[in-house]
Amino acid sequence: MSISTQKKNIFKRFVKQTLFSLLGTATDTVVLWILSDFVFNGYAAEYIISPIISFECANVVNFFICSNWIWNERTKDSSKLTVFKRFIGFNISYTGTFFLKLGLIQLIKLLAGWDVVWCNLVALMISGIANFILNEKVVFRFKGTDSGRRQ
């Protein structure tokens, strides 16, 4: 596969992840809003516990989208064990970028004084780029050796 084709495929996957991450973002935002406005009270509950729970809900949504639509050519022959292992890797990589997001929420709150939902949306945009890179290069990396090509 030519470098030009590889770049086009990467760009297509980036666009797909960006578009379909909106479902994860919507999940994250709605769950965060419900938890922070109706379930929890206090700074730690609203700005730390609520984002953790909303993140994990969005994580499940994002994993199924990534596995079944964005990187589906790399996951076609996956056994249940492989899917489980991939979910663990996905969760670890997203957890790493979650800590980036959590730090950004705190920083934006400190600098701008915005509500947690607005802080979260900005932090999601920044951490989304890191998530794509980890998905492309680590979690859903192409493992096929028969054709010698990389996607």
N, C-alpha and C positions, 0 to 999 in steps of 0.2 A: 504494500500500500504506500502510495507516495506521501511525502510530507504534507503536501497541499490537501490531500484527501483526509489525512489524519487531523489536520488543523480544522477542516470543515466539520468533521465528526465531533471533535471536542467542542467547537462552537455550538453545534446543534444541541449537544448534551447540556451545555451551559445554559442555553436559551430555555430548553425544556425544564431543567431544574429550577431556573429562575421563575418561570411561569407557574410550574406546579408547586413550587415552594409557597406560593400564595395560599394554597390549601392548608399547609402546615402553619403558615403565619396567621391565617384566620382562626385555625384551631387554637394556637397559642394565645392569640389576643382575646378570643371569646372566653376561653377557660380562665385566663388571667383576670379579665374584667369581672367575671362572675365571682371568682375567689376573693379578689381584692376589694370588691364593693359589697358583696353579700355574705361572704363566709368568714373571712378573717378581718381582724382589727389589729392595729399596731404596725409599727415600721417593719419589724423583722418578718411578720406574717405577710404583709402586703408586698414588700420589696425583695424578700428572699424566698420564703416558702411558696408563695403563690407562683412566682416565675419558675421555680423548680418543677412544680406539678404541671404547670401549663407546658413547659418545655418537653416533658416526657410524653404527654399526650400528643403533641405535635411530632415528636420523634417517631412514634409508631406510624402515624399517617405518612410522614416523609419516607420511612423505610419501605413501606409497601409501594409507594409511587416510584421510588428509585429502583427497586427490585423488579417491578412488573412493567415499567414503561420506559424509564430513562436508560438504564443499563441492562435491559432485559436480554440483549444478545449475549451478555456475559453471564447470565444466571439461568439460562435455559435448562441445563442438565443438573440443576442443584437438587441434592437430596434434602430431606428434612434437617438432617444434622448440619449440612453445609449452610442451609438457610439460617439455622439457629446460630452457627458460628459467625456468619456474616452479620446477623443482627447484633451480636455482641460487639463485633468490631465497629459496626456502624454506631452503636450506642456509645462506645468508648470515644470514637472520633467526635461525635456530636457533643458528648459531655465535655471534651476538651474545649471545643469552640463555645460551649455553653458558659464555661468559666470566663471566657473572653466577653461574651454577651453580658453576663452578670456584672463584671467589672465595668463595662461600658454603661450599663444602666445606672450604676452608682455614680460614675463620673459625670454623665449627662445630668443626672438629678442634682449633683453638687454644683455644676457649672451653669446649668440653665434653669434649674428649679421646676422642671416640667413634671407632670403627672407620670406615674409609672408606665401607663399604656403608651404614651408618646416616646418616653425613654426607650421602652422595649422595641418599638418599631424601628427606631434609628439603629439600635444595637443589632437587630436582626438583619438589617441590610449589610452591615459591616461583617458580621460573623457568617453570613451566607456565602461570601466569596471563599472564606476559609473552608467551609463545609464542602463546597464543590471541589476544591483542590484535593481534599482528603478522600472524597468519594472516587474521583477520577484516578488518583495515583495509588490509593491504598485499599479501600474497602471493595470497590468494584473493578480492580485492575484486571486487565485481560490476562488470563493464565494459559490460553491455548498455545501449544507448541507445534502442532502438526503443520499449520500453514506458515508459521514463522512471522506472522504479521501481528502488529500491535494496534489496538484501537484507541 
